[in-house]
Amino acid sequence: MKVGILGGGQLARMIALAGHPLGVACTFIDPAREACAAAVAEQVASPYEELAQLDSLTAECDVVTFEFEHIPAAALRYLESYDNVFPRPSAILVAQDRLREKTLFRDLGIPVPPFASIGSREEFDAAIATIGMPLVIKTRTLGYDGKGQKVIRCAADIEAAWAELGGQPLLAEGFVPFEREVSMIAARDRTGAVACYALSENVHRDGILRVARPYTNAALQQQAEDYSRRVLDELEYVGVLAFEFFVHDGGLLANEIAPRVHNSGHWTIEGAGTSQFENHLRAILGLTLGSTETVGHSAMVNFIGRMPTAAEVFAIPNTHLHHYGKADRPGRKVGHVTVRAATRDQLEASLQSVIALSDKMG
Amino acid sequence: MKVGILGGGQLARMIALAGHPLGVACTFIDPAREACAAAVAEQVASPYEELAQLDSLTAECDVVTFEFEHIPAAALRYLESYDNVFPRPSAILVAQDRLREKTLFRDLGIPVPPFASIGSREEFDAAIATIGMPLVIKTRTLGYDGKGQKVIRCAADIEAAWAELGGQPLLAEGFVPFEREVSMIAARDRTGAVACYALSENVHRDGILRVARPYTNAALQQQAEDYSRRVLDELEYVGVLAFEFFVHDGGLLANEIAPRVHNSGHWTIEGAGTSQFENHLRAILGLTLGSTETVGHSAMVNFIGRMPTAAEVFAIPNTHLHHYGKADRPGRKVGHVTVRAATRDQLEASLQSVIALSDKMG
């Protein structure tokens, strides 16, 4: 079987690595010269909007999928005409736009912070008045890892936020003083069957995910599965989707969805019956989904900017190294380490050492 | 890091797949046009005896290793002069020769069936008289998967065995009416530290391994670990080694060693803290070995001749598919499926279905 991927970063790399044992070879489109998926999959170095390349990819591959959501809209609209593209481009278009996304959540009865669309300075001022401070101003499109957003805490922040973000379609959103951020990785197959992983608790630093680990809370788990199913069914989604929530006042508030495998699900490689990468492939290829049950106790730590040596990682017991094969660069996700242990105590002991190692790297 | 491998079959493929997350890229030498490791590693299509290629490989790679033991002796002797080749070629030379191997076991105080060297018809007849029937006649070199051996059960079998195997160096060995065959996968790192997996119980059909699974027996486990350490230390071995034993009269009798990752250890990919492939890489690269503890309940089934579809495999719960990317061919190992489950009952239920599927394939 052959799978085409738009994008050739670490997510495509890990999808391709999950593919080989299934007899699945991946080909990806990425204009970047040093796409790290190229070590394990075939690269087509082309802009995403090159329609002839999209024709070839959909023709040569059993199915075509995405490793990131910021695909040019022209390419997505073109791919709409092919029936072997999963998830459907229409679902990606919703996830690209924070306003459409939030509106979808609200329409499906999923709790969201108060929000408003901003198309002008007047609407900007009106949103501040209606929602009240503190609030967050975000670009409607192209934001990730905390980029493209500003918090307005008091009147003094207003002009700076407008200066930085004004002039493009924006979303204003009530600032949620959340207790924790969690995410649900869920997969929906071509028959509509859904499989959900354990909620992941996500800790960020400088807007970038640092630590993700299964979070056990039966009530929130059930809530998250319920909300995820609503979104997956509404979008007639096929593949893995990540749904981020804030935990606030004992319940979940929807933050955003990512229509793809997700950094907060990397622990599933060792920590679940089937990894998110394999289940994404199984979903889009029309195969039955695999078990999402947790295996042992696990947690994942990102490495930003610089990778430790393998010797440094393996000096810590129960570690699983995932090197993305990228050059070091400040602020760049270059790899992750998952700790999986038989007991919670073993996990915690190793996890603290891995976090310390990550902090040392950048 | 870069690792060179002699051989490009499924073992090299799985070593290379284990390497990518560690930031290890593999290059392999294999004269075959359709080496299945080529999907995930770089191929040098050359005979193994091409000394210039061995020079380049050892120069370009941090370390060089083997996926099979039947490397031409000339190549092994040449590689002796390089200090970045693991395991040492001298260890491979011992494992290539059933007489040297058995003699080593005996010298180390490891129980073996009675055996004798056969260099002539006279020695052949003498061995039959001394050991008694039934006995097994094996070629000293190049045997695997039951090839190159004949059982002599009664006088009527003698001439046929000589006609088939006579004229080459042979080993005669008492036929062991064993209760089960087990193997120990053990790794020894560059500092001499040894890590052993749970014993694997191996069931063959037509001389080819069909099912392998962890076998729990504390006394035999301890015996196997003790014997493995003796061999590993004596050979100053670095890497993963498989040691096959017969269980006979409640104890172990040494059968043979394979100086490499081994089919009976494939269940470690899902069923142990660290797979045999990763631990082989860690050992030869001078890294600390990873946990060999079992994870859940697992068993592996080989697929011979023909692969089922992924849909057929995934219709069975808790299955993990390993497609080797080879063309179907009668008698050829084309893939394996590991079942890993949280309980023994779940394992058994799935395992029976996987065995039935394997039987259907060939």
Interface residues (C-beta under 8 A of the other chain):
Chain A: M1 R13 L17 H20 P21 L22 G23 A25 A39 V40 G273 R282 L285 G286 L287 T288 G290 S291 E293 V295 G296 M307 A310 A311 F314 A315 P317 N318 T319 H320 L321 H322 H323 G325 G335 R340 A342
Chain B: M1 R13 L17 H20 P21 L22 G23 A25 A39 V40 G273 R282 L285 G286 L287 T288 G290 S291 E293 V295 G296 M307 A310 A311 F314 A315 P317 N318 T319 H320 L321 H322 H323 G325 G335 R340 A342
